[in-house]
Structure formats: structure tokens, C-alpha cells
Amino acid sequence: APVGETGGGMANAIVGSAKLLLLATLIGVPIGFLGAIYLAEFSNTSMAFVVRYAADLLNGVPSIVIGIFAYSLVVLPFKHFSTLAGGVALGVMMIPITLRSTEDFMRAVPNTLREGAMALGASKWKTIATVIVPAAYRGILTAVLLAFARVAGETAPLLFTSFGNRYWSPGWNQPIESLPHMVYIYAISPYEDWQRQAWAAGLVLLGLILIINILARTILARGASVPRS
């Protein structure tokens, strides 16, 4: 709604954040999961050291730098901002968190389970798929949720990628609003009603992140950790 008139809200920002996080999960989680399998089960090579070091380095890169990277990779070639570009930026941020956390949980699976599966004739990949991953699935899910919560409140990468949109944004190839970006834009505006909406959007965002963290801790407390052999 125009400034000063009743109405309006943040439904478009909530849907936009959901679409961005869905894309980020589809991009970042598979890469991080496969990388964790490589590090946990095939880490006796020099390449594993490089992958682990690159993941730690990427985890320390400021989010605004990742936003610039996604801008040059997705926005510039297509000449416009989009939901896809924002999802790519957040997905890149999810990779190192998912990778390193999942690796720790997979390494916590006792070696006796690996040896028992191979003694029964299972191949390396079958052992991973049917024994190790099921044994560490709670930890893997926790790692995904923590990565999800980590990127849910990011604003800097979205300034260069999804850009923001005060209206509904159909499809995946247009600028889109998100809760963190809405909080930033409305909070610095000179209008009191926009500032009130920024406080409300911030409360909704904090509530969503709190729920995700509580869910992750609950899953972890119910048996995610496995005693080391």
C-alpha cells in the first residue's frame, strides 16, 4: 500500500524468502553432502586437504563478497536481477557449513559398522549409502538446518542478486523481495509506518530462525551423536 494508507504487509517478502531458501537448499545441500562423503570416506589423499581447506576458506569469506561473485556469475550475463541469482548466492554460502558439519557427523560413525558391512560383501559406496548415512542421518539433517538458519537472515548478498521487489514476483527470473531485505529498506526509510513494518518483519524473521535452531537442537539431542570407535 502507498505510504500513509492502511493495508499492505509482508506476505510477498515471506514467500520470497521461502523461494530463495528453497533454491539455496537445492544448490548448496547436495554439493555439501557429496563433499562431506568424499572428505569422511576418501580423505587419504592430498585432494581432500585442498577441499577441506577451500571449504574453511569459503566459510570465512564475507557474505557481501559472495554476493558480488553471484552478481558477476548470474546477474551480469542475463542483464537483470532475479530470484535465481539470490538462490545461487545463498546456496554458495550453505556449501561449507553443510560440508564441514556433515563430515564431522559421518566421521563419528564407528568404524566397526564400516568393517561389518564390508565383511558381508558390501561395496564401499553401498556401505556409505546403506550403513553410514542412515547411522548419521540425524546429524546430517541438523547440519542442513543450521546452514539453513545461517543464510536465512543474510541481506548483503541479496542486494547484488535478487535486489528486492515491493510487489509479488511470479516465476524465478525477476527481482524478488525477502524478509532481511525488507527489514533493511524499511528500517532506513523516513516513514514511520514503514519503520513499524520493519520491526514486525524483523520479529517474524527472528521467530523463524529461532524455530529452525530449536528444531535442529531437538533432532541432535535425540541421538544425532554416535560414539566414536
N, C-alpha and C positions, 0 to 999 in steps of 0.2 A: 504494500500500500504506500502511497505517497507520504512524505514526511508530514507529521502533524495530524493525519487522519487515522481513525481506528481501523483495525484489521491488520492483515499481514501475519508473518510468523516465520518459522524456521524449518518448515517441512521440506522445502527444496534443499536446504543445507544438510538435513539428516539423510535424505535419500542420496544426495551427492556424496556424502562421506561413506555411506554404505557401498555405493558403486566403486568408489576409489579403493576402499579397503578390500573389496572382492577382487578387483583386478590385481592389487598388490599381493594378495594371498596366492592367487593363481600363478603369478610370476615368481615371487620370492620363495614360497614354501617348497615347491618341487626342486628347485636348484639347491636350496639349502639342505634339503633332506638327502638328495643324492650325494652332495658334497660331504655330508656327515657320514654317510655309509662308507665313502671312499677313505676318509680320514680314520674312522674307527676300525675298519676291517682290512684296509690295504695300505697302512701307514708306514710300512717298512721301506719306503722309497724317498729319494730326495724331493720328488714332486710333491709329496704330502707336506713336507716342510714349507714349500713355496705356497701351497694352497692355504695352509693354516696361517702363515704369516700375512698373506693377502687378505684373508678374512678378518684378522685382527686389525690390520691397517684400515680396511674399509669400514670397520665398526667405529673407528675413531675419526673418520672424515666428517667435518661439519655438514649438517643437512643441507645448508644452502649451496654448498659445492656440488652435492648430488643433484640438487635442483638445476644448477647450471649445466651439469652433464646431461640430464634428461632433456633440457631445453635444446641443447645442440644436437642431441640424438633423435628426438621425436618432433619437437616443435618447429625448428628451422626447416627441415626437409619438407614438411607439409604446409608451412607458412601460416599456421594458426595454432592457438592453444586448444587443448582437448582433454577429455576425461582419460583417454588412453595415456597421454603424456604424464598426467598426475599419477596414474596407477603404476607406470614404469618407475617413476622416481621413488615412490613408497616401496615398491617391490624390491628395488635395489637395496634399500635400507633394511629390509627384512632378511635378506640373504645371510649376512654374517651372524645375526642374532640366532636365527634358526639353525644355522650350520654348527656353530660352536656349542650351543646348548644341547642340541640333539646328539652331537658327538660324545659329550660327557655322559649322557644317559645311556648311550649304546655301549660305551666302554665300561659302564657299571654292571653290565650283564656278566654273570660269572662265566669263566672260560670252560667250566665243566659242561655247560649247556652246548657250547660250540663243539666240544670234543665228543659229547654223546651223540649229537646229530650226525657228525661226520663218521663216527664209528658205525652208525647204522646205514651208512652208504649215501647220505645226502651230499649233494654238491655244495660248493661254497655259497653260491647265490641262493640255493634252496634253503640252506641253513639260515642265511640272513633273512629271507622272506618269511619263513615258517617258524623260526625259533627266536632269533634275536629281536626283530622288530616287534613281534607280539609281546615279548617279555619287557620291552622298554616303551610300549605304546603310550602309557600314561605320561612318561617324561617327555616323549616326542610331542604329545598334544599340549603339554604345559609350555614347551618351548615355542610352539606356534602361537599360543595365546599371549605369551609375553612379548613376542615380536609384534603381534597384532596391536597390543596395547601401546607398545613403544612408538609406532608410527601413527596411531590414531589421532594424536594431538599435534602433529607436525604442521607447521604453516609455511616455513621458508621454501621448501621445495615446490609447494603449490603455487606460490607467487610467480614462478617461472614456467609452470606447466599447465595446470587447469585454470588458472587466472581468476576464477570467480564469476558468478552469474546471479543477479538478483531474481531471476525468474527460473521457471522449470527448464531443465535441459534434457530433452529426449536424445536417445542414442548415446554413442560413445565418442563422437568425433567433434564435439562442441565444448566450449568452456563450461565449467560446472562449479557450483558453489559447494562449500564444505563447512562444517562447524568451526574448525580452527580459523579458517579464513574469514568467516562471518564475524567471529569474535574480534579479530584484528581490525577489520574495516569499520565495524560499527562502534568499537571502543574509541577509536581515534576521531570519530565524526563529531561535529559540534552540536548534534541534535540529541536532546535528552531522551526521546523515545527510542532512538537507535542505541543509545548507551544502555538503556534498560534492557533492550533485547540482547545486547552483547553479554550482559550479566546473566541473563536467562540461558543463552546458548552456552556460556561457559559452565554453568551449573549442570546442564544436560550432558555436556562433554565429560566433565569430571565424574558424573554418575556412571556413564557408560564405561569409562576406563576403570573405575572402582569395581564395577561388576565383573569385568574381564579379569582383573587381578585376583578378586576373591574366588572366581571360578577356577583360575589356574592353581591357586594355593590349595583349594579343596581337592582338586584332582591329584595334585602332588602328594598331599597328606594321606590319601587313600591307597598309597602303595606304589608311587612312581619310582621311588628309590629302590634299588636292588643291591643287596650286599655284595661287595667285591669278593672274588675268589682269592 
